[in-house]
Amino acid sequence: MDLNFSPSINNNTIPVNGTIPVSSTFATATTPFENPLPSNGSGDRKHIALWPGMYHSPVTTALWEARTKTFERLLDPPRDAPPQSELVTRTPSQSRTSILYNFSSDFVLREQYRDPWNDVRIGKLLEDLDALAGTISVKHCSDEDSTTRPLILVTASVDKIVLKKPISVNIDLTIVGSVIWVGRSSIEIQLEVTQSKQEDGDSDSVVLTANFIFVARDSKTGKAAPVNRLSPETAREKLLFEQAEARNSLKKRKRGGEKKDLENGEEKKLKDLLAEGRIFCDMPALADRDSILLRDTSLENSLLCQPQQRNIHGRIFGGFLMNRAFELAFSTAYAFAGLVPYFLEVDHVDFLRPVDVGDFLRLKSCVLYTELHDPDQPLINVEVVAHVTRPELRSSEVSNTFHFSFTVRPEAKAMKSGFKLRNVVPATEEEARRILERIDADNLNEFFRT
């Protein structure tokens, strides 16, 4: 049965196959203190719209309000409550959740998501995807027992986000997601974004796919905690489970040492890349005018992480980090190509270190490499590295590394005759290794897709 929820209604759970309509933030901000939560003996509670992490997008507001009871437990778990002890087996359909964006009828919502080219802002959509994946992971792992302490579920990695078609901001949009695989303490969630082929069309097509990996931690000890089991039912659910299992096994093998063997076989390519870069450094007048040093493609920005950007666990929201990284990557590709870029995909992202409120975050980007084999769709691979910097401690640690792939919008390329992307060459061995590792990873991904 399909049930609709309004973000202004206080609901305890999201039903199976429930669709959550999303309203503009201005629509819900007019009555921020309606339906206040009970105090539970701990003093007056703020309305859910004022809880941590509620300042990101209308989707986050709708998701969290629909899960009021569960998220209240996460914010204020019972004192000395025992951990979840009994694991249950759940099906993908039990965690399946959808979000409906009424772009065609909600002008304010449409304006919140519009980019300069009348498409949906990808960075803002990345925030929503992470928020929805988090809600789905909570649904799968919750034991519905108010006497036990809930698990903490955090984004461990993003396996892949692929844009298949442009996403218009004038047509209603739906995101559907569910758990497709679980390990001992990890969960993989697959999300699909669908949209009608045209404004008056009936049939929907998948325009974007995303796979998120979450890990469960005990809210008291911080150690890895087991999660509920998964029992796929349909043929497609079983196929998705097998594919996720194969990806997980491949990651374990790569961590086991295959990467080193691969690097040893790339020494010639490494030397060739460095030879070209040395010409730029030592004899710049003789350098190839169709190439550019990697360091000359870089951009950087920095920010202080504010309380409004945190999630319910007090850490900076992973979707916010992806949004900021995407905006910088887009700008880098734009400045490099000289034409408006078109997003293609985000490759595997590991969240190596949590980011806290008050952290000084530095985002550094560069174009790692370009591919010019297909003149109709030249490829620009942009790397963004997020550093948590603590000036008082004279320390800087990598929190995340993102890899975004772009091409150039066909309509923009058609307006500029003689357009050509430049090759990117390294000046150091470290830069050369980063380029080769990324090319090898992209080639491996292409192999599995075919």
Salt bridges, closest charged atoms under 4 A:
GLU72 OE2 - ARG45 NE 3.18
ASP76 OD2 - ARG45 NH2 3.07
GLU111 OE2 - ARG114 NH2 2.91
ASP119 OD2 - ARG409 NH2 3.05
GLU127 OE1 - HIS56 ND1 3.86
ASP159 OD2 - ARG247 NE 3.44
ASP159 OD1 - LYS251 NZ 3.17
ASP159 OD1 - HIS348 ND1 3.63
GLU188 OE2 - ARG247 NH2 2.57
GLU192 OE2 - ARG236 NH2 2.91
ASP218 OD1 - ARG149 NE 3.05
GLU237 OE2 - ARG96 NH2 3.12
GLU258 OE2 - ARG253 NE 3.94
GLU266 OE1 - LYS269 NZ 3.51
GLU267 OE2 - ARG433 NH2 3.69
ASP272 OD2 - LYS268 NZ 3.18
ASP290 OD2 - LYS420 NZ 3.47
GLU300 OE2 - ARG362 NH2 2.63
GLU327 OE2 - ARG121 NH2 3.56
GLU345 OE2 - LYS160 NZ 3.03
GLU345 OE1 - ARG449 NH1 3.68
ASP347 OD1 - LYS160 NZ 2.98
ASP347 OD2 - ARG438 NH1 2.34
ASP350 OD1 - HIS348 NE2 2.86
ASP356 OD1 - ARG315 NE 2.37
ASP359 OD2 - ARG353 NH1 3.75
ASP359 OD1 - ARG390 NH2 3.24
GLU383 OE2 - HIS403 NE2 3.38
GLU383 OE1 - ARG434 NH2 2.47
GLU397 OE2 - ARG353 NE 3.14
GLU411 OE2 - ARG409 NH1 3.44
GLU429 OE2 - ARG433 NH2 3.14
GLU430 OE1 - ARG434 NH1 3.25
ASP442 OD1 - ARG438 NH1 3.06
GLU446 OE1 - ARG449 NH2 2.87
